[in-house]
């Protein structure tokens, strides 16, 4: 008699817009709205967890852009969204929305003909196409991660409907002179919102953009750490809520928080990544023209597990078996780029010199430099050799001049030697005659009579 273990279908009973983590059946994931960021996190952000995005570039707002994706995904899935910001309504109106035409025009021509057979060689037909990021989700087939378009804004009717049905909650910061007491009061308001949402079936997404900005008053590093630690403790009490936080650009470096500031922020959150833009470094812009910044992972979520699920299931990081040929070769370097329609996290690599799609008609810069450096070195070597010779001649002439002063009768001999040396240097070289080869035989010719 054989026995078969019955595994309950948790995916059917899971709330809309969620997935079961492949590493743990008891862990429920939600999407950040960015498929590539979900891949880096191990499939998505687990419930009862918090994530923080550090964007130290003062010339951009990539941290707020990630938060807008987080809000748009929650509204599109019908989940509850709470924005902690004094100007929350305008922040919600600036969020992106799904495009009318559900296609992927940003993928380029290399993905347009992915279904066609390769006609170069039959052995390459079953090979996968080279991709630097993961595929985007389709809103028509899966509600877990919608495909958003940065060129379109969320309709006012959608925001109004979400506000009327209590799916969009705006919570002001309202920090006064006593920052410590204001943060404690704000944490109490967040707890009230979470307690009300826990009685409902919908999930709660807590969005905190630009933590530590001017609206937070004269905040100190200890206040930021206290807020992150208290928020993490609250999320552990409410298993149907999660939080996404972005720090203000000026507090994303150790110059503001002191030594080890980034590590402290990572210890008090479940996930922490940095998106360092190239806006303040023109040399990096010239070195990586296809990207807008680098992505650095400080901490990854690992609820109820020792190792994060991203180590096993992330494709972009290159540590899992799903990474293909890059599996086991070390973690990949990640970067991000913001196109006209979406934000993408992908693996970074140096571009091919001269371009990939362009035919090089002129030598590269490095080769031009090396070619020009050859004659220069020859000239310098020849000059150095001539310099040594002239130095020896000067020494001889100096000795002879001293001899002339001692013996005036030798002046005629010195003049003759100088003229002879001048004639030797100015006379052209005589061409040597070409060598002629003649064959001689010691024996007489056979037909010589």
Number of C-alpha atoms within 10 A of each C-alpha: 2 3 5 5 5 6 6 8 8 13 13 9 8 13 17 17 20 21 21 18 19 15 18 12 11 12 18 22 25 26 26 26 27 23 24 24 25 21 22 24 30 26 24 28 29 29 23 23 26 25 23 26 24 27 28 22 22 14 12 16 16 24 24 23 19 20 26 23 22 23 27 23 30 28 19 21 20 16 21 24 27 23 23 21 21 16 14 20 15 10 17 19 15 17 23 23 22 19 17 9 7 13 11 14 10 11 12 9 9 10 14 11 10 11 7 8 12 14 9 8 8 9 9 12 13 9 8 9 11 8 13 15 19 17 11 18 17 16 17 9 9 11 18 23 25 28 23 29 20 21 13 15 17 20 13 11 9 13 16 13 12 19 16 11 10 15 22 26 19 19 19 15 21 15 20 14 11 11 17 18 12 17 22 15 15 19 17 13 15 17 17 12 16 23 13 9 19 16 9 11 11 18 26 26 26 26 24 21 25 24 20 21 15 11 17 20 16 14 19 15 14 10 16 19 17 15 18 19 15 15 20 20 14 20 20 15 13 18 17 23 24 26 25 23 24 27 21 22 22 17 22 22 17 13 10 12 18 10 11 10 17 19 13 12 23 19 15 21 23 22 23 25 22 20 22 24 25 20 15 14 10 9 11 16 16 10 11 17 14 17 20 18 26 21 20 15 16 15 19 22 23 19 17 11 10 8 13 17 24 24 18 18 23 23 26 26 24 24 21 19 15 14 16 12 9 17 16 12 9 10 15 17 16 21 22 24 17 16 14 10 17 16 22 20 26 25 20 19 13 9 12 8 9 14 9 9 7 7 8 11 7 9 11 11 11 8 11 11 11 10 12 10 12 10 11 11 11 11 12 11 12 12 12 12 12 12 12 12 12 12 12 12 12 12 12 12 14 12 11 15 16 11 15 16 11 10 10 10 11 14 15 11 10 16 11 11 12 13 11 11 11 11 11 11 10 8 8 8 8 6 6 6 6 6 6 5 6 5 4 6 6 5 6 8 8 6 5 5 5
